């Protein structure tokens, strides 16, 4: 048995080692998704059985038992990811051009000026019924169908795009696990083939949303009313584009995206209101379990709010976490704890292993973990200040707590936001310091009161003050968005960097003793890796119609006719905010640094380390080439030109041969 400082540390951290289970499970899932080829299904199952046998054999030995538990959690996560992938319907090829499309309406999503419809059990060009869904955007002004109706139209369909650059967003993987085979646009209005069966709940919710929106817009102008409609119905289509942009630049985009924050606010308001009401009667306060009752009512309130706002996946995820918290309250455990968060993470990872790759999972769990660990760390000091504060000190303490909360939650989630979206909003602390408490303690309470008064036709009494609070936030976002560097684009972060930061943050949050500070160097190392990452010198799109070349301090762009606007938009962040300047060549070929760009076939590549062209280049056999022949085999290509030669990386290299990857042509 280990002794000395290690044994003392293990004893001091008693109960915290359980928190490593979701970490090892998540790490194994990440390893699965990083593999270049699909592993055999028996791989994870065999590891799970073997680790179970090892656990049984070493049960009497604490350290062996701990190690076996870690391997068991990892193998369970790996096996679940394998089986989740295998259970999804296989990819389906989508015909190019205009197609006849029919299917059952599974979901209608409102958009600015129109709507988007998800069709289940679709048929394309009168072919067989597909197991995967199709999502199409309706033309502006087209009537929205009802959920459950069988409809038909002519549509222009597209299969998921390959990544815009090696390591970029993998749209195909996201669509694979969302069970979508194609997206597109309806060219004709939807023709009703079979009406939707009666659905009292759906019809009632839609009618209620319409009543709420009408009551809000009668009481408030569009500037504040659009935000109120979004918060209470989940419909953000009427928010003016300029207003939405100000929220993004101020670091407050999460206020407009109805998800965990809003469900948490609603449940918190219902919980505290229920406890207060239950304590008003002495007999109920003495004989009824007030806290468990309030927890159940809060969960019911959160569920009702989720239904009202559309029951989107982020909301359902938050509701699942809230259910675990409620269960903890019912069995007499601490409502919010690192152990509860660990259980919630494992439940979500086992239900949808691919969620670990999403921004919502990474940002929400990092923020909550930082809040729990951060407040636990400062609790001794915080409690002394609370005990000695005066009347004025109470206000200062409240402001300090809000600032500390914003610092913890925003600071922990910022690296993952930067990794996912390649941008940083530097003023998120002052913005959230005002917006979040104003939303929680003024805007949403008045909104809920307005919902309660809706049937009495007195909702305007609550919506008016709700609008006052929204007006303050809008005024603030308008000013903060005008500050210098309100939005800082950054280059894509290497996977190694975000993994180091995530590991350091997990280590910092898990432990109680001073050993936790070892997480800080890990996070610092991740930041250094991110800062030292070198963007590619050349990018060429999968169809070779877009070429970007970095030479000196500039990044030069060559854009062929009908080049992908989506790809160009994705490229904007690759060089950390550097503008892509149109390349000016006085002839059919020009040398940009060590890269030769040629608009036509060339035979002389003297002085060039790399030849790049939108047309096939049969010549210059002694120089590496990037042309349509290369991109047809491996998708988009990134190149780094150095003194030791040229290093190439293709989409095929990063995607590998996985179930969600459309096979690359064998040329």
N, C-alpha and C positions, 0 to 999 in steps of 0.2 A: 504494500500500500504506500502511495506517495506520502511524504511527510514534509515538515518544514513550512516554508512560505506558501507553497502550492496548496497544501492541505488547509492552511488557514484561509487562503483565498477562496477555496472551494466552499468552506464552511460559511464564510461571509456572504457568498453569493448563492446560498442555498435557496432553491426555488426559482432562480433566474435561468437555469440551464434549459428549462422547458421552452424558453423563448427562442432557442436556437432551432427548434423543429421547423417553423415556417421558413426560416432562413435557408436551411439545407434543402427543404422541399422546393423552394423557389429557385435555388441555385441549380438543382437537378433539372428543373423545367427549362431554365435558360440554356443549360447544356444541350438538352434535347433540341431546342429550336435553333441552336447554333451549328448542329451537325450538318455536314455537306450532303449526306445521303440519309434516306429513311431507314432507321434501324429495324431489325426484325421484331415482331410483336412479343416474342417470347423473352426478349432481352430484359425489359423492365420487370416482367412477371417473375422471371428466374431470380433476379436480384432481390425482389421483394421476399420471395420464399426463402432464399438463402439467408437474408438478414433476419427473418423471423426465426429460423433455426438457430442462428448465432445468438439471438436475444434469449431464446429459451435455454440454450446451453450455458450462457454466462450470466443468468439472472441473479445469482447469488453474489456476483462481484460488481460493485457499484460502477466502477470505471468502464468495465467491459459492457455492462448493461447500457450505460450512457452512449458509448460508441455505437453499439448495435441499434439503439433507438435513432441515432442520427442517420445511420445507413438505411434504416427502415423507412424513415421519413423521405429521404432522398429517392430511394427506389420506388416508393409509392407515388411521389410526384412525377418521376420519369415515366412510370408505367401508365399513370393516368393521362399524361400528355400523349403518349403513344395511342392509347385506346380512344381518346377524344378525337384525334386526327383520323384514325381508322373508321370511326363511327360516322364521320361526315360523308355525305354523298360525293362521288367522284366528280372531277371537273367535266364540264360540258363545253364543246366547241360552239361558238356563236357565229352565225353567218354574217358576212360583211354586207353593208348596204341596208336598204329598207326591207323590213320584214313584217309579216302579219303576226300579231301577238294577241293572245287571249290568256285569261287567268282570273283567279279569285282575288279580290281586293283584301289584302291582309292588314294594311296600315295606310293611312293618309296623313302625310306630314305637310302642314302649311309652310309655305315659303313666301318671301316678299314677291308679290305680284303673281302668285300661282300656288302650285302644290306639287308634291312628290308622292307617288303611289308605289307601294310594294305589292307585287302580284305573286301569289302562291299557286303552286301546281300549274305553271305556265305552259303554253304550247306555242312554239315558234314555227311559222310557215306550215301550220296544220300537222306538225310532226307529233311525236309521242309526248305525253305529259312528263314534264321534267320534275325531278325531286328538289331542284334548286330554284330559288326565287329570282325574279327580275324586278329591278327598280327603274321606273321611268319618271321623267319630269313632264308635267302637263303644260300645254301652251297657256300663256296668260289669258284669263277670261274663261277657260274651259270649266265646265261644271265639275265639282268634286264628287266622286262616287261615294257610296256608303260601304263601310266595311262588310265583307261577306258577299258582295255582289259579283257576278260573273260578267266580265267586260271584255271588249275587243277593240283593237285599234291597229293602225299602222305606225310603226316606230322605227327609229334609227337606233340600233343597238351596238354596244361596244363591249368587248371583253375587258377585264381589268388590265390597266396599263402595267408594263414592267417598270421597275424603279427608274426614276429620271436620271439617276447616277448611281454607281456602285455604292451600296450602303445606304441609299435613300429609302424613303417610305415605300414599304412593300404593300401596295394596294391589293395585289393578288392574295396575299396571306390574310389580310383583314377580311376580304370578301369571302374567302374560303370558309372561315370560321363563322361568318355572319350568314352563311348558306346562300350567298348571292352568286349567280352565274354571269349576269350581265347588267349593265346600266345603260340608260339611253334617254331619248326624248320622244314623246308622242308627237307624231306628225298630223294626226287627226283627232278630233274629240273622241273620248271613250264612248263606245256604243254598248248599251246595256243589253246583255243576252239573257240574264236571269237576275231578277231583283234579289236584294239581300234579305235573308230571313229576318223576322222581327227580333230586335235586340233591345229590350227595354233599358238595360244598363247603359249601353253605348249611346242610344238615342237620348236618354235622360242626361248623360254627361255632356253631350254635344249641345243640347238645349241650355243646360246650366252655364256652360262656358260662354255661349252667345249672350245670355242674360247678364252675366258678370261683365263681359266686355262692353255691352251697351250701357250698363249703369256707370261704369268707370268713365267712359268717353263722354257721357253726358255731364259728369261732374268735373272732369279734368280736361285740360287741353292735350293735344296729341303728344307734346314733348314729355310731359310727366305721365299722361294716361297710358302711353305705349309701354312704359316700364311697369306700371301697375298691372296692366293686362298680362304682361309676361310673367310677373311674380305670382299671379293668382290663377292663371290658366295654362301657363307654359307656352303660350303662343307669342313668339317674338317677331313675327313677320312685319308688324307695323312700326317697329322701332326705326326712326330715321337713320339712314346710313352714317351721317356725320356724328350723331349722338352715339351710335354703337362704336365708331372709331375712337371717340374720346374715352369711352370706358376701357377699350383695349389699351390705349396709350397710357392710361392711368394705372394699369394693373388691376382693373376691376371687372374684367370680362367675366369672371366667375359669378358676379352678381346677376348677370343676365342669363347665365346658363343654369337653369333650375336643376339642382342636383342635391348633393349631400348637405351643403350648407343650409339650404332652404328647408329641407326635411328636418334637419337638426333644430333649426329655429322653431318650426311649427311644433315639433314634439316637445321641445323645452317649454314653450309657452303653455301648451296643454297640460304638461306635467305639473308645473308650478301653480297654474290656475286651479287644477284639480285638487292638489294638496291644500291649497289655501281654502277652497270651498269646503273640503272635507273636515278641516280643522275648525270651521265656524261653529259646528255643533259639538257640544261637549261629549254627548253620548257616542256619536260617530267617531270622534277623535280617540275615545278610550276603547271602543270595542271593534272598530273596523281597521283592517291593515291599510292605512292610508297610502303608504309609499307604493306597495305592490299594485293597488287599485289605480293610482295615478300613473304608474308605469304602463299598465295595460291600456288605459285611456289614451296615453300619449302615443303608444304604438298604433292604436286605432286611428287617432288623428293624423299621424304620419301616413298611414295607408290610404286614408281618404284624400289627403293632399296629393299623394302620388297618383291616384286614379284621376283626380281633377286635372292634373298637369300633364297627363299623357302616359304615365308609367313607363318612362324611358329607362334604358338599362342602367345609367348611373344612379337614378333614383331607386330602382329596385335593389341595386347593390348596397346603397346606403340603408335602405329599409331592412335588408338582411342583417347588416351589422347592428342596426338598432334592435332587431329581434333578439340577438344574442345578449345585448345589454339588458333588455327587458327580462330575459330569462335569468340573468345574473341577479337582478333585483328580486325576482320572485323566489329564488332559492337562497337569498340572503347573502349574496356575494357582492363585492365592490362593483358598482355599476360600470365605471370606466377604469380599466387597468391594462397594463401591458399584457397580462395573461389573456384577458378578454380579446384584446386586439390580435394576439397571436392566433387564438382560436378562429376569429373571424377571417384572418388571412388564409388559414389552412382550409376553411370551408369554401372560400371563394376560389382558391387555387385548385381544389379538387373538383369543384363544379365547372369552372371554366379556366383551365390552365393557361390559355392564351391571354387571359386578362393581365398577366404580369408584364406583358409587352406594351400595355396601353398607358396613356398619359394619366387617365383618371385613377387607375390603381396605384401607380407609382407616386403621384402627387398626394393623393388622399392619405395613403398609409404612412408616407414619410412625415406629413404634417401632423397627423394624430400621434404618431410615436414620439415626435419631438415635443409636442405639447405635454404628453403624459410624463415623459422623462424629465423635461425641463422644469415643470412645476414641482415634481418630486424632489429635484435637486435643490431648488431654492426655497422649499417649504420651511425649513428651520428659520432662515433669515426672514422670509415673508411673514411668518406667524409672529415674530417679535415686533415687526413694524405694525402689524394689525393690532397687536395688544396695546401699543403705546401711542397710537395715532389719536389726534384730536379731530375736531369738526372739519377744519381745513385739510388735515392730513388724509381724511377719507376720500376727498375728491382727488387729491394727488395720487393716492394709492390706486384708485380706480383707473386713472389715466395711465399710470405706470403698468398696471396689469394688462390693459388693452394694448399698449405698445409692446410689452413683452410677448403677449399672445401673437401679435402680428409678426414680430421678429422671429419667433420660433416657427410658426406655421409657414410663413413666407420664405424664410431662410432655408428651411428643410426641403421645401418643394421646388425652390427656384432652380437647383441644378437639373432636376428632372424636366421642368418646363423648358429650360434652355436646350436640353438634349432632344426633346420632342419637337420643339417649335423653332429652334435656332433664333431666339430673341430673348431679351431681358427688359423688363420694365423697372428701371431703377427707383422709381418713386412709389413703389407698392406699400411701403411702411406708412407714410403719412396718409396715403389714400385709404388704405384699409383701416387705419386708426380711427378715421371718421366714418367711413361708409359701413363697415360691418356692424359696429354697435348701433348706428342709426337705423340700419335695416332690421336688426334683431329686436331693438327696444322701442322703436317708433313705427317704422313703415309696416312691417309684417303684423304687429299687434293690431294696428288700425285696419289693415287689410282683412284680418280674420273677423274683426268686429263688423266690417262692412259685409262680409259673407253672411254673418248671422242676421243682419238687418235687411238682407236682400229681399226676402219675401214680404217684408213690411213696407217696401218702397222707401226706406229711410237710409239706404246704404250710402247715399251722398254725404250724410253726416260724418261717416268714418272715412270715406274716400277723399274728402277735402283735406283733412290733416295728413292723410297718407301722402297726398300729392305735395304737401309742403316739405316733407322729409325728402321725397324724391327730387324736388327742385334744388335742395341743398347739395345733394350728391351730383346732380347734373352741373350745377354751377362750379363745383369743385373739379369735376373731370375736365370741364372746358379750360380751366386755368392750368391744371397740372399737365394736360396734354400739350400746352403751349410752352412748357419749360424745355430748356435745351436737353437734347439726348433723351427725350421721353421714351423712345423706343430704340434699343440698341441691338441691331442685328449682329449675330455671332456666327462663326463658321460651325459646321456640324461637329459635334463632340464625338471623339472616338469611343467605341464600346468599352475599351480598357479604362478610360477616364471615368465614365459614369459607374462602372462596376466598382472601382476603387472608392469613389465617393459614397456609393450605396453601402459598401462593406464598412467603411468608416463610420457612417451615420448609424448603421445597425449596431455596431460595437459600442458606440457612444451611448446609445439609448438603452441597451440591454442591461449593462452592469450597474451595480450600486457603488462599488469601491473605486478607488483612484485608477484602477486598471482601465476604466472606460476612456481615459484621456488618450489611450493608444489609438483610438479611432480618429483623433485629430490629424496625426501625421498621414494616416491613410487617405483622408479627405484632401489634405494638402497635396499629396502625391497625385491624386486624381486631377486636381486643378492644374498642377504643373503639366501633366500629360496633355490636358486639354489645351493649355496655352502654347505648348510646344508643337502641337499637331500642325503639320504642313499641308495646306490645301493642294489639290492637284494642279499641275501646270497646264494640263489639257483635259477638256471634257468633250466627248462626241456622243450625240444622242443615238438611240437604238436604230433610228432610220437615217442617221448621218445628215439630217437636215439642220442640225444645230451644232455648232462648233465654238467652243470658248478656249482661248489661249491666253495664259498669263505671261506677260513679258515685261520685266522691270516692275514699275509700280502700277501698271495698267492691266486690265483684263479685257481682251478684245473678242468680240462676238461676230460670228458669221451666221446669218440666218437665211436659209433657203425658203422659197415659196412653200406655203402650206405646212410650215414647221409647227410643232406642237406648242401651244401657248401654255399648257399645263407644265410641260417640261421646262420651258423657259422660266416660269414662275418659281419652280422648285430650285432652279439653278441660282436664283438671286442671292440666296444665303450662303452658298458654298464658299465664297471668298470673304465672308464676314462683313458684308455691307458694301464692298467695292462695287461700283457701278460697272455694268457691262457696256463697254463702248464699241460701237460698230467698227469693225476692222476696215481700214482704207488701204487697198492695194492698188498700186498704179499699173500693175500688169496682172496676168493670170496667176502668178505665183509671187509670194513675198515671204521673207524670212523674219519671223517675230521671235527674237532671242535665238534659241537653238532649234526652234520649231519652224518647219517649212509648210506654209499653207499653199495649196494648189487647187485652183478652181477647175483645172483641166489636167489630163494626163501629162506627166513630166518625166524626163529621163535624167536630168541633172539635179542631184540633191547635195551638191558639194557644200560643206559648212553646216549641214543640218544634222541634228541628232535624231529627229523624228519627222516623218512626213504625215500630214493630216489633210484629208480631202473629202468633199461630198460626192466624189465620183471614184470609180474603181481606178486603182493605180497599179498597172502591171510592171512598171519600171522601178528603178532604184532598189534593187534586190539587197543592197548592202545596208539599207536604212530601215528601221522598224516603221511600219505603216499602220495608220488608222483610216480606213475607208469603208464604204458600204459592205464590202465582202467580209470585213472583220466584225462589224456590228451585227450583221445578219447571223453570224455564228454565236456571238456571246452577248448581244445586247449593248447597252451603253458602256463606254470605256473611259476610265480615268487613267491619266499618265503622269508620272513624275520624272522629270528630266534632271539628271545630276551628273557629277563628274565621273561616276562609275558606270553610267549608262542610263537606260530607260527602264522604268518599272511600270508594268501595265496591270490594271485590275478591271475585270469585266463584271457585268451584272451576273453572268453565269457563275463566276467565282464566288460571289457573295451569296447568291440564292441557293446554289447547289441543285441537287436532284431530289426535290421534296414533293410531297403530295399536292401542295398548293401551287407549285410552279408549273406553268405551261411549258412542256418540253421545248428545248431549243432545237432548231433544225440541225440535222447532221449533214453539213455540206462538204 
